[in-house]
Amino acid sequence: NSFNNLLSQQVGTLIENLERNVAHLKIPILICGDLNSCPRSAAHTLVIKGRVDRKHEELVNTPEELIKHLKLSHKLLPL
């Protein structure tokens, strides 16, 4: 649904900013919060696993026009 897409977009924006502004410092990054998401959500999966599949159940019915703006992977290494 559009709420989950918004959450995924917000998490993607957070990760983009972390990659751009702090990743080069090579310091641990701690993200605290529940992200208003359950452990199987696209937003949570993106943070924890470093990527979320375009075919994730929350994204599969999302129009391509919206998907192309979502960040679906990152290079920050989870612990």
TORTI-884677 format. One record per residue: y negated, z, x negated of N, C-alpha, C, CB in turn; residue number from 1. Coordinates in nm, 3 decimals, always signed. Glycine has a CB too. Layout:
<recs>
@n_py=Y | n_pz=Z | n_px=X | ca_py=Y | ca_pz=Z | ca_px=X | c_py=Y | c_pz=Z | c_px=X | cb_py=Y | cb_pz=Z | cb_px=X | n=NUM
...
</recs>
This chain:
<recs>
@n_py=+0.119 | n_pz=+0.000 | n_px=-0.084 | ca_py=+0.000 | ca_pz=+0.000 | ca_px=+0.000 | c_py=-0.124 | c_pz=+0.000 | c_px=-0.088 | cb_py=+0.000 | cb_pz=+0.122 | cb_px=+0.095 | n=1
@n_py=-0.239 | n_pz=-0.017 | n_px=-0.026 | ca_py=-0.362 | ca_pz=-0.031 | ca_px=-0.104 | c_py=-0.400 | c_pz=+0.098 | c_px=-0.177 | cb_py=-0.476 | cb_pz=-0.074 | cb_px=-0.014 | n=2
@n_py=-0.363 | n_pz=+0.215 | n_px=-0.122 | ca_py=-0.392 | ca_pz=+0.341 | ca_px=-0.190 | c_py=-0.316 | c_pz=+0.348 | c_px=-0.322 | cb_py=-0.354 | cb_pz=+0.460 | cb_px=-0.100 | n=3
@n_py=-0.188 | n_pz=+0.312 | n_px=-0.321 | ca_py=-0.109 | ca_pz=+0.314 | ca_px=-0.445 | c_py=-0.161 | c_pz=+0.211 | c_px=-0.544 | cb_py=+0.038 | cb_pz=+0.286 | cb_px=-0.415 | n=4
@n_py=-0.207 | n_pz=+0.097 | n_px=-0.495 | ca_py=-0.265 | ca_pz=-0.004 | ca_px=-0.584 | c_py=-0.392 | c_pz=+0.050 | c_px=-0.650 | cb_py=-0.296 | cb_pz=-0.133 | cb_px=-0.507 | n=5
@n_py=-0.471 | n_pz=+0.123 | n_px=-0.572 | ca_py=-0.593 | ca_pz=+0.182 | ca_px=-0.627 | c_py=-0.559 | c_pz=+0.285 | c_px=-0.734 | cb_py=-0.677 | cb_pz=+0.247 | cb_px=-0.515 | n=6
@n_py=-0.457 | n_pz=+0.368 | n_px=-0.707 | ca_py=-0.414 | ca_pz=+0.466 | ca_px=-0.808 | c_py=-0.369 | c_pz=+0.397 | c_px=-0.935 | cb_py=-0.302 | cb_pz=+0.554 | cb_px=-0.753 | n=7
@n_py=-0.289 | n_pz=+0.292 | n_px=-0.920 | ca_py=-0.242 | ca_pz=+0.217 | ca_px=-1.037 | c_py=-0.359 | c_pz=+0.157 | c_px=-1.113 | cb_py=-0.143 | cb_pz=+0.107 | cb_px=-0.996 | n=8
@n_py=-0.456 | n_pz=+0.107 | n_px=-1.040 | ca_py=-0.574 | ca_pz=+0.049 | ca_px=-1.105 | c_py=-0.654 | c_pz=+0.157 | c_px=-1.178 | cb_py=-0.663 | cb_pz=-0.022 | cb_px=-1.001 | n=9
@n_py=-0.669 | n_pz=+0.274 | n_px=-1.118 | ca_py=-0.742 | ca_pz=+0.382 | ca_px=-1.182 | c_py=-0.671 | c_pz=+0.430 | c_px=-1.307 | cb_py=-0.761 | cb_pz=+0.498 | cb_px=-1.084 | n=10
@n_py=-0.539 | n_pz=+0.442 | n_px=-1.300 | ca_py=-0.461 | ca_pz=+0.482 | ca_px=-1.418 | c_py=-0.473 | c_pz=+0.375 | c_px=-1.526 | cb_py=-0.312 | cb_pz=+0.506 | cb_px=-1.381 | n=11
@n_py=-0.468 | n_pz=+0.249 | n_px=-1.486 | ca_py=-0.485 | ca_pz=+0.140 | ca_px=-1.582 | c_py=-0.620 | c_pz=+0.146 | c_px=-1.651 | cb_py=-0.469 | cb_pz=+0.007 | cb_px=-1.513 | n=12
@n_py=-0.724 | n_pz=+0.177 | n_px=-1.576 | ca_py=-0.858 | ca_pz=+0.191 | ca_px=-1.633 | c_py=-0.863 | c_pz=+0.307 | c_px=-1.730 | cb_py=-0.962 | cb_pz=+0.209 | cb_px=-1.522 | n=13
@n_py=-0.801 | n_pz=+0.419 | n_px=-1.694 | ca_py=-0.794 | ca_pz=+0.534 | ca_px=-1.784 | c_py=-0.727 | c_pz=+0.496 | c_px=-1.915 | cb_py=-0.718 | cb_pz=+0.651 | cb_px=-1.718 | n=14
@n_py=-0.614 | n_pz=+0.428 | n_px=-1.906 | ca_py=-0.538 | ca_pz=+0.389 | ca_px=-2.026 | c_py=-0.617 | c_pz=+0.289 | c_px=-2.110 | cb_py=-0.403 | cb_pz=+0.329 | cb_px=-1.986 | n=15
@n_py=-0.682 | n_pz=+0.192 | n_px=-2.045 | ca_py=-0.764 | ca_pz=+0.097 | ca_px=-2.121 | c_py=-0.872 | c_pz=+0.169 | c_px=-2.201 | cb_py=-0.829 | cb_pz=-0.005 | cb_px=-2.026 | n=16
@n_py=-0.936 | n_pz=+0.267 | n_px=-2.138 | ca_py=-1.041 | ca_pz=+0.343 | ca_px=-2.208 | c_py=-0.983 | c_pz=+0.426 | c_px=-2.322 | cb_py=-1.114 | cb_pz=+0.434 | cb_px=-2.110 | n=17
@n_py=-0.868 | n_pz=+0.486 | n_px=-2.301 | ca_py=-0.804 | ca_pz=+0.562 | ca_px=-2.409 | c_py=-0.766 | c_pz=+0.470 | c_px=-2.525 | cb_py=-0.679 | cb_pz=+0.636 | cb_px=-2.357 | n=18
@n_py=-0.709 | n_pz=+0.353 | n_px=-2.493 | ca_py=-0.672 | ca_pz=+0.258 | ca_px=-2.599 | c_py=-0.795 | c_pz=+0.213 | c_px=-2.677 | cb_py=-0.600 | cb_pz=+0.135 | cb_px=-2.538 | n=19
@n_py=-0.902 | n_pz=+0.187 | n_px=-2.608 | ca_py=-1.024 | ca_pz=+0.135 | ca_px=-2.671 | c_py=-1.098 | c_pz=+0.243 | c_px=-2.750 | cb_py=-1.116 | cb_pz=+0.076 | cb_px=-2.566 | n=20
@n_py=-1.099 | n_pz=+0.365 | n_px=-2.699 | ca_py=-1.187 | ca_pz=+0.467 | ca_px=-2.757 | c_py=-1.119 | c_pz=+0.574 | c_px=-2.842 | cb_py=-1.258 | cb_pz=+0.534 | cb_px=-2.649 | n=21
@n_py=-0.990 | n_pz=+0.598 | n_px=-2.824 | ca_py=-0.927 | ca_pz=+0.706 | ca_px=-2.900 | c_py=-0.796 | c_pz=+0.669 | c_px=-2.969 | cb_py=-0.902 | cb_pz=+0.820 | cb_px=-2.811 | n=22
@n_py=-0.730 | n_pz=+0.566 | n_px=-2.927 | ca_py=-0.599 | ca_pz=+0.533 | ca_px=-2.985 | c_py=-0.607 | c_pz=+0.512 | c_px=-3.136 | cb_py=-0.542 | cb_pz=+0.408 | cb_px=-2.919 | n=23
@n_py=-0.715 | n_pz=+0.454 | n_px=-3.184 | ca_py=-0.730 | ca_pz=+0.428 | ca_px=-3.328 | c_py=-0.741 | c_pz=+0.557 | c_px=-3.410 | cb_py=-0.852 | cb_pz=+0.341 | cb_px=-3.353 | n=24
@n_py=-0.771 | n_pz=+0.668 | n_px=-3.345 | ca_py=-0.784 | ca_pz=+0.796 | ca_px=-3.416 | c_py=-0.648 | c_pz=+0.856 | c_px=-3.451 | cb_py=-0.863 | cb_pz=+0.894 | cb_px=-3.332 | n=25
@n_py=-0.543 | n_pz=+0.804 | n_px=-3.389 | ca_py=-0.406 | ca_pz=+0.850 | ca_px=-3.416 | c_py=-0.392 | c_pz=+1.001 | c_px=-3.392 | cb_py=-0.365 | cb_pz=+0.816 | cb_px=-3.560 | n=26
@n_py=-0.451 | n_pz=+1.048 | n_px=-3.284 | ca_py=-0.439 | ca_pz=+1.189 | ca_px=-3.247 | c_py=-0.361 | c_pz=+1.199 | c_px=-3.116 | cb_py=-0.580 | cb_pz=+1.256 | cb_px=-3.234 | n=27
@n_py=-0.296 | n_pz=+1.310 | n_px=-3.092 | ca_py=-0.225 | ca_pz=+1.328 | ca_px=-2.965 | c_py=-0.324 | c_pz=+1.324 | c_px=-2.847 | cb_py=-0.146 | cb_pz=+1.461 | cb_px=-2.964 | n=28
@n_py=-0.281 | n_pz=+1.263 | n_px=-2.740 | ca_py=-0.361 | ca_pz=+1.256 | ca_px=-2.618 | c_py=-0.282 | c_pz=+1.327 | c_px=-2.509 | cb_py=-0.395 | cb_pz=+1.107 | cb_px=-2.577 | n=29
@n_py=-0.344 | n_pz=+1.421 | n_px=-2.443 | ca_py=-0.279 | ca_pz=+1.496 | ca_px=-2.337 | c_py=-0.348 | c_pz=+1.462 | c_px=-2.206 | cb_py=-0.285 | cb_pz=+1.649 | cb_px=-2.365 | n=30
@n_py=-0.271 | n_pz=+1.407 | n_px=-2.113 | ca_py=-0.322 | ca_pz=+1.376 | ca_px=-1.980 | c_py=-0.264 | c_pz=+1.480 | c_px=-1.885 | cb_py=-0.285 | cb_pz=+1.228 | cb_px=-1.935 | n=31
@n_py=-0.351 | n_pz=+1.557 | n_px=-1.824 | ca_py=-0.306 | ca_pz=+1.662 | ca_px=-1.732 | c_py=-0.340 | c_pz=+1.623 | c_px=-1.589 | cb_py=-0.370 | cb_pz=+1.799 | cb_px=-1.767 | n=32
@n_py=-0.248 | n_pz=+1.644 | n_px=-1.501 | ca_py=-0.272 | ca_pz=+1.617 | ca_px=-1.360 | c_py=-0.152 | c_pz=+1.551 | c_px=-1.297 | cb_py=-0.395 | cb_pz=+1.528 | cb_px=-1.343 | n=33
@n_py=-0.150 | n_pz=+1.547 | n_px=-1.167 | ca_py=-0.037 | ca_pz=+1.485 | ca_px=-1.098 | c_py=-0.066 | c_pz=+1.340 | c_px=-1.061 | cb_py=-0.003 | cb_pz=+1.565 | cb_px=-0.972 | n=34
@n_py=-0.187 | n_pz=+1.294 | n_px=-1.087 | ca_py=-0.231 | ca_pz=+1.157 | ca_px=-1.058 | c_py=-0.216 | c_pz=+1.123 | c_px=-0.910 | cb_py=-0.151 | cb_pz=+1.058 | cb_px=-1.141 | n=35
@n_py=-0.201 | n_pz=+1.227 | n_px=-0.826 | ca_py=-0.173 | ca_pz=+1.206 | ca_px=-0.683 | c_py=-0.055 | c_pz=+1.112 | c_px=-0.664 | cb_py=-0.298 | cb_pz=+1.150 | cb_px=-0.611 | n=36
@n_py=+0.043 | n_pz=+1.124 | n_px=-0.751 | ca_py=+0.157 | ca_pz=+1.034 | ca_px=-0.751 | c_py=+0.286 | c_pz=+1.110 | c_px=-0.773 | cb_py=+0.140 | cb_pz=+0.927 | cb_px=-0.859 | n=37
@n_py=+0.394 | n_pz=+1.056 | n_px=-0.718 | ca_py=+0.525 | ca_pz=+1.115 | ca_px=-0.742 | c_py=+0.585 | c_pz=+1.052 | c_px=-0.868 | cb_py=+0.620 | cb_pz=+1.094 | cb_px=-0.618 | n=38
@n_py=+0.689 | n_pz=+1.113 | n_px=-0.924 | ca_py=+0.746 | ca_pz=+1.064 | ca_px=-1.050 | c_py=+0.797 | c_pz=+0.920 | c_px=-1.048 | cb_py=+0.857 | cb_pz=+1.153 | cb_px=-1.090 | n=39
@n_py=+0.828 | n_pz=+0.865 | n_px=-0.933 | ca_py=+0.876 | ca_pz=+0.726 | ca_px=-0.927 | c_py=+0.765 | c_pz=+0.626 | c_px=-0.896 | cb_py=+0.986 | cb_pz=+0.714 | cb_px=-0.822 | n=40
@n_py=+0.643 | n_pz=+0.673 | n_px=-0.883 | ca_py=+0.533 | ca_pz=+0.584 | ca_px=-0.847 | c_py=+0.498 | c_pz=+0.491 | c_px=-0.963 | cb_py=+0.409 | cb_pz=+0.666 | cb_px=-0.806 | n=41
@n_py=+0.429 | n_pz=+0.383 | n_px=-0.930 | ca_py=+0.388 | ca_pz=+0.287 | ca_px=-1.031 | c_py=+0.292 | c_pz=+0.351 | c_px=-1.131 | cb_py=+0.321 | cb_pz=+0.165 | cb_px=-0.966 | n=42
@n_py=+0.199 | n_pz=+0.431 | n_px=-1.082 | ca_py=+0.101 | ca_pz=+0.496 | ca_px=-1.171 | c_py=+0.170 | c_pz=+0.590 | c_px=-1.268 | cb_py=-0.004 | cb_pz=+0.572 | cb_px=-1.089 | n=43
@n_py=+0.259 | n_pz=+0.673 | n_px=-1.219 | ca_py=+0.331 | ca_pz=+0.769 | ca_px=-1.303 | c_py=+0.419 | c_pz=+0.696 | c_px=-1.405 | cb_py=+0.417 | cb_pz=+0.865 | cb_px=-1.216 | n=44
@n_py=+0.491 | n_pz=+0.595 | n_px=-1.359 | ca_py=+0.578 | ca_pz=+0.516 | ca_px=-1.447 | c_py=+0.497 | c_pz=+0.452 | c_px=-1.560 | cb_py=+0.652 | cb_pz=+0.408 | cb_px=-1.367 | n=45
@n_py=+0.381 | n_pz=+0.399 | n_px=-1.527 | ca_py=+0.295 | ca_pz=+0.336 | ca_px=-1.627 | c_py=+0.256 | c_pz=+0.436 | c_px=-1.736 | cb_py=+0.170 | cb_pz=+0.279 | cb_px=-1.562 | n=46
@n_py=+0.217 | n_pz=+0.556 | n_px=-1.697 | ca_py=+0.175 | ca_pz=+0.656 | ca_px=-1.795 | c_py=+0.293 | c_pz=+0.701 | c_px=-1.881 | cb_py=+0.112 | cb_pz=+0.777 | cb_px=-1.726 | n=47
@n_py=+0.403 | n_pz=+0.734 | n_px=-1.818 | ca_py=+0.517 | ca_pz=+0.794 | ca_px=-1.888 | c_py=+0.597 | c_pz=+0.693 | c_px=-1.970 | cb_py=+0.608 | cb_pz=+0.860 | cb_px=-1.788 | n=48
@n_py=+0.622 | n_pz=+0.576 | n_px=-1.915 | ca_py=+0.709 | ca_pz=+0.479 | ca_px=-1.982 | c_py=+0.633 | c_pz=+0.374 | c_px=-2.063 | cb_py=+0.795 | cb_pz=+0.410 | cb_px=-1.881 | n=49
@n_py=+0.503 | n_pz=+0.365 | n_px=-2.042 | ca_py=+0.425 | ca_pz=+0.267 | ca_px=-2.117 | c_py=+0.417 | c_pz=+0.132 | c_px=-2.049 | cb_py=+0.482 | cb_pz=+0.250 | cb_px=-2.252 | n=50
@n_py=+0.486 | n_pz=+0.116 | n_px=-1.940 | ca_py=+0.480 | ca_pz=-0.010 | ca_px=-1.865 | c_py=+0.535 | c_pz=+0.013 | c_px=-1.725 | cb_py=+0.558 | cb_pz=-0.124 | cb_px=-1.938 | n=51
@n_py=+0.496 | n_pz=-0.073 | n_px=-1.636 | ca_py=+0.552 | ca_pz=-0.074 | ca_px=-1.501 | c_py=+0.581 | c_pz=-0.220 | c_px=-1.467 | cb_py=+0.454 | cb_pz=-0.008 | cb_px=-1.396 | n=52
@n_py=+0.696 | n_pz=-0.243 | n_px=-1.410 | ca_py=+0.740 | ca_pz=-0.378 | ca_px=-1.376 | c_py=+0.661 | c_pz=-0.432 | c_px=-1.257 | cb_py=+0.891 | cb_pz=-0.379 | cb_px=-1.345 | n=53
@n_py=+0.626 | n_pz=-0.557 | n_px=-1.263 | ca_py=+0.557 | ca_pz=-0.625 | ca_px=-1.153 | c_py=+0.639 | c_pz=-0.616 | c_px=-1.025 | cb_py=+0.529 | cb_pz=-0.774 | cb_px=-1.189 | n=54
@n_py=+0.770 | n_pz=-0.598 | n_px=-1.038 | ca_py=+0.859 | ca_pz=-0.591 | ca_px=-0.922 | c_py=+0.880 | c_pz=-0.448 | c_px=-0.873 | cb_py=+0.994 | cb_pz=-0.653 | cb_px=-0.956 | n=55
@n_py=+0.801 | n_pz=-0.353 | n_px=-0.925 | ca_py=+0.809 | ca_pz=-0.214 | ca_px=-0.878 | c_py=+0.787 | c_pz=-0.214 | c_px=-0.727 | cb_py=+0.704 | cb_pz=-0.123 | cb_px=-0.952 | n=56
@n_py=+0.858 | n_pz=-0.127 | n_px=-0.657 | ca_py=+0.852 | ca_pz=-0.125 | ca_px=-0.511 | c_py=+0.709 | c_pz=-0.109 | c_px=-0.457 | cb_py=+0.938 | cb_pz=-0.013 | cb_px=-0.458 | n=57
@n_py=+0.621 | n_pz=-0.043 | n_px=-0.529 | ca_py=+0.483 | ca_pz=-0.028 | ca_px=-0.482 | c_py=+0.399 | c_pz=-0.153 | c_px=-0.507 | cb_py=+0.418 | cb_pz=+0.091 | cb_px=-0.550 | n=58
@n_py=+0.445 | n_pz=-0.240 | n_px=-0.595 | ca_py=+0.366 | ca_pz=-0.357 | ca_px=-0.632 | c_py=+0.421 | c_pz=-0.488 | c_px=-0.576 | cb_py=+0.357 | cb_pz=-0.367 | cb_px=-0.780 | n=59
@n_py=+0.546 | n_pz=-0.486 | n_px=-0.534 | ca_py=+0.614 | ca_pz=-0.611 | ca_px=-0.498 | c_py=+0.544 | c_pz=-0.686 | c_px=-0.383 | cb_py=+0.757 | cb_pz=-0.582 | cb_px=-0.459 | n=60
@n_py=+0.483 | n_pz=-0.617 | n_px=-0.291 | ca_py=+0.414 | ca_pz=-0.683 | ca_px=-0.180 | c_py=+0.263 | c_pz=-0.694 | c_px=-0.201 | cb_py=+0.442 | cb_pz=-0.609 | cb_px=-0.052 | n=61
@n_py=+0.219 | n_pz=-0.664 | n_px=-0.320 | ca_py=+0.077 | ca_pz=-0.672 | ca_px=-0.352 | c_py=+0.040 | c_pz=-0.817 | c_px=-0.383 | cb_py=+0.041 | cb_pz=-0.579 | cb_px=-0.472 | n=62
@n_py=-0.067 | n_pz=-0.867 | n_px=-0.322 | ca_py=-0.109 | ca_pz=-1.005 | ca_px=-0.350 | c_py=-0.136 | c_pz=-1.026 | c_px=-0.499 | cb_py=-0.234 | cb_pz=-1.040 | cb_px=-0.268 | n=63
@n_py=-0.102 | n_pz=-1.142 | n_px=-0.547 | ca_py=-0.120 | ca_pz=-1.176 | ca_px=-0.689 | c_py=-0.265 | c_pz=-1.161 | c_px=-0.732 | cb_py=-0.072 | cb_pz=-1.319 | cb_px=-0.716 | n=64
@n_py=-0.356 | n_pz=-1.186 | n_px=-0.641 | ca_py=-0.499 | ca_pz=-1.173 | ca_px=-0.671 | c_py=-0.533 | c_pz=-1.031 | c_px=-0.716 | cb_py=-0.583 | cb_pz=-1.211 | cb_px=-0.548 | n=65
@n_py=-0.465 | n_pz=-0.931 | n_px=-0.660 | ca_py=-0.489 | ca_pz=-0.792 | ca_px=-0.699 | c_py=-0.409 | c_pz=-0.755 | c_px=-0.823 | cb_py=-0.454 | cb_pz=-0.698 | cb_px=-0.585 | n=66
@n_py=-0.286 | n_pz=-0.806 | n_px=-0.834 | ca_py=-0.198 | ca_pz=-0.773 | ca_px=-0.946 | c_py=-0.258 | c_pz=-0.817 | c_px=-1.078 | cb_py=-0.060 | cb_pz=-0.837 | cb_px=-0.928 | n=67
@n_py=-0.322 | n_pz=-0.932 | n_px=-1.081 | ca_py=-0.375 | ca_pz=-0.983 | ca_px=-1.208 | c_py=-0.482 | c_pz=-0.891 | c_px=-1.267 | cb_py=-0.432 | cb_pz=-1.122 | cb_px=-1.190 | n=68
@n_py=-0.538 | n_pz=-0.803 | n_px=-1.186 | ca_py=-0.639 | ca_pz=-0.710 | ca_px=-1.235 | c_py=-0.580 | c_pz=-0.575 | c_px=-1.275 | cb_py=-0.746 | cb_pz=-0.689 | cb_px=-1.130 | n=69
@n_py=-0.451 | n_pz=-0.554 | n_px=-1.248 | ca_py=-0.388 | ca_pz=-0.427 | ca_px=-1.282 | c_py=-0.335 | c_pz=-0.431 | c_px=-1.425 | cb_py=-0.274 | cb_pz=-0.395 | cb_px=-1.184 | n=70
@n_py=-0.353 | n_pz=-0.324 | n_px=-1.496 | ca_py=-0.295 | ca_pz=-0.311 | ca_px=-1.630 | c_py=-0.154 | c_pz=-0.257 | c_px=-1.612 | cb_py=-0.382 | cb_pz=-0.215 | cb_px=-1.724 | n=71
@n_py=-0.053 | n_pz=-0.334 | n_px=-1.651 | ca_py=+0.086 | ca_pz=-0.297 | ca_px=-1.625 | c_py=+0.158 | c_pz=-0.247 | c_px=-1.749 | cb_py=+0.160 | cb_pz=-0.413 | cb_px=-1.568 | n=72
@n_py=+0.088 | n_pz=-0.237 | n_px=-1.862 | ca_py=+0.151 | ca_pz=-0.184 | ca_px=-1.983 | c_py=+0.042 | c_pz=-0.127 | c_px=-2.074 | cb_py=+0.234 | cb_pz=-0.294 | cb_px=-2.057 | n=73
@n_py=+0.087 | n_pz=-0.046 | n_px=-2.169 | ca_py=-0.005 | ca_pz=+0.007 | ca_px=-2.268 | c_py=+0.069 | c_pz=+0.033 | c_px=-2.398 | cb_py=-0.071 | cb_pz=+0.137 | cb_px=-2.217 | n=74
@n_py=-0.008 | n_pz=+0.055 | n_px=-2.503 | ca_py=+0.049 | ca_pz=+0.076 | ca_px=-2.636 | c_py=+0.040 | c_pz=+0.220 | c_px=-2.682 | cb_py=-0.020 | cb_pz=-0.013 | cb_px=-2.737 | n=75
@n_py=-0.004 | n_pz=+0.308 | n_px=-2.594 | ca_py=-0.006 | ca_pz=+0.451 | ca_px=-2.628 | c_py=+0.137 | c_pz=+0.500 | c_px=-2.623 | cb_py=-0.099 | cb_pz=+0.533 | cb_px=-2.530 | n=76
@n_py=+0.179 | n_pz=+0.572 | n_px=-2.724 | ca_py=+0.319 | ca_pz=+0.616 | ca_px=-2.729 | c_py=+0.336 | c_pz=+0.750 | c_px=-2.660 | cb_py=+0.367 | cb_pz=+0.624 | cb_px=-2.874 | n=77
@n_py=+0.418 | n_pz=+0.754 | n_px=-2.554 | ca_py=+0.446 | ca_pz=+0.884 | ca_px=-2.491 | c_py=+0.530 | c_pz=+0.972 | c_px=-2.583 | cb_py=+0.518 | cb_pz=+0.865 | cb_px=-2.356 | n=78
@n_py=+0.518 | n_pz=+1.102 | n_px=-2.568 | ca_py=+0.597 | ca_pz=+1.196 | ca_px=-2.648 | c_py=+0.741 | c_pz=+1.194 | c_px=-2.606 | cb_py=+0.541 | cb_pz=+1.337 | cb_px=-2.637 | n=79
</recs>
